[in-house]
């Protein structure tokens, strides 16, 4: 064997060894969280650092194969892991001392100072690798504000804190790195991600795709409608827009292309449909669990108020693709390979049982962790008892899920660690109250102005940042102002979560759109703008539930029913205005009138609702009469 061949073989063996270690650590992380889910968690000073440490190890060992084969790259990663082990290990080995020390009274030792700096460097480098420079720059800006806020003029001034005080608050309390966001990831989110990974490994992706095909086969625009339905189903499990795109888009985008949709439009539809996962119960994104802690609500409550908005989201996308199919004059494409509904349910319908068990436990008042681990146990039992194919490979399915879940959780954990530091600085400096006062002054007491400013901020913050990270920052900075401006607590946080989640389809950095473009082989920039245009009707939903709390289930049955009906009509009107087709192509004036009708239906009130409905009916009647007049006889 030649020297280059031996070097390649050695590099390959090194890469394989590193990958094997990463997988072993990932499985150990899943096993640890399963144990804590069934038997309880240790104190936060032990549990949170251990969770972050395992996530960091999985992350730093998950480089591409060529990088893992580089000794220099591996040495850097090992050094970072060693720093993480030392800084995290110090916390859970000295948990009793840390819980009893007096903040800002007991001095920070030199060892603690350097370990705090080391952990901060590790978190910053992990954030740079997973999210990019955006989140790193935001954190550095906040750190500078904490240290030098006494140099600023006006409302942003504060007395300034020493580096020691900032490091102590960040490292040795549960208000910084190990604050609410990381606590939520370790206590709740990991277990739900593991459940979703187990479903995916057992074939849930194929099940939901086939279920969607069976429901939409033979309809006009059936391929696009199938994408909406499949992505909605998968969104209930993954809580990740990019994961939804990759999972369902591999089938739905080629199917839409075969039906006659152009590739950018097909990718845009998939991106918009998949972005609903983070606000669709029962398994919502990490931001929903953080919202649970920030608002002091149960997860069942968060699920409950999300049901109607999530349904409106799916309806909005469904209407859009249906109108687009009519505008493109697509026929009812036959899907000869589409399975029957009953056969799909008979073959894999048992997967729904585990989801029903999870929802039932949540509604009964148990913790999200309890619901998730018992859903996992139920699913494993069902796979072993009812699925002959999975029964033969049950260990492989479980191993795959336990290896995949930490890989999915690690980047979000890092974003949450950064978010925890930011929330700590905001609380330490009082920035949240100061900024809320400024925003209220700018808005002049107008709720709609407050909401528009929040939307703009969310889109800017969400560029290239995970939804959880954007939500944490916005909730700390802007939620107090919204509440002071008259928006309900849950409605304010739900509005912020929606805005943060929609950044995945908003140019210039639209993660879900770019993922869909990659699957479709389409132009990413054009795809992101098409997805943004298709998502315009979705952007009005949070405004609807802020001004109409019955859309969050807050009201009598009659109030909720009427709110759903008027909201659906409003979404229909806006979708028609966006696509430009009802019963025939629409002119600019007609589209403008449909848009006006949608605006009337956003604002609650009998007069505006009746005016909006009357305008939609009048335009529909005019369109029907015109089509009758020009139809060939």
Secondary structure, DSSP 8 states (H G I E B T S, - for coil): --HHHHHHHHHHHHHHHHHHHHHHHHHHHHHHHHHHHHH----HHHHHHHHHHHHHHHHHT---HHHHT-HHHHHHHHHHHHHHHHHHHHHHHSHHHHHHS-TTTS---HHHHHHHHHHHHHHHHHHHHHT-HHHHHHHHHHHHHHHHGGG--GGG------HHHHHHHHHSSTTTTTSHHHHHIIIIIHHHHHHHHHHHHTTHHHHHHHHHHHHHTTSBTHHHHHHHHHHHHHHHHH--HHHHHHHHHHHHHHHHHHHT--HHHHHHHHHHHHGGGGGSSSS--HHHHHHHHHHT--HHHHHHHHHHHHHHHHHHHHHHHHHHHHHTT--B---TT---HHHHHHHHTTHHHHHHHHHHHHHTT--HHHHHHHHHHHHHHHHHHH-HHHHHTHHHHHHHHHHHHHHHHHHHHHHHHHHHHHHHHHHHHTHHHHHHHHHHHHHTT-HHHHHHHHHHHHHHHTTTS-HHHHHHHHHHHTHHHHHHTT--HHHHHHHHHHHHHGGGGSSSS-HHHHHHHHHHT--HHHHHHHHHHHTHHHHHHHHHHHH-GGGGT-S-HHHHHHHHHHHHHHHHHHHHHHHTBSSSB--HHHHHHHHHHHHHHHS-SHHHHHHHHHHHHHHHHHHHHHHHHHS--
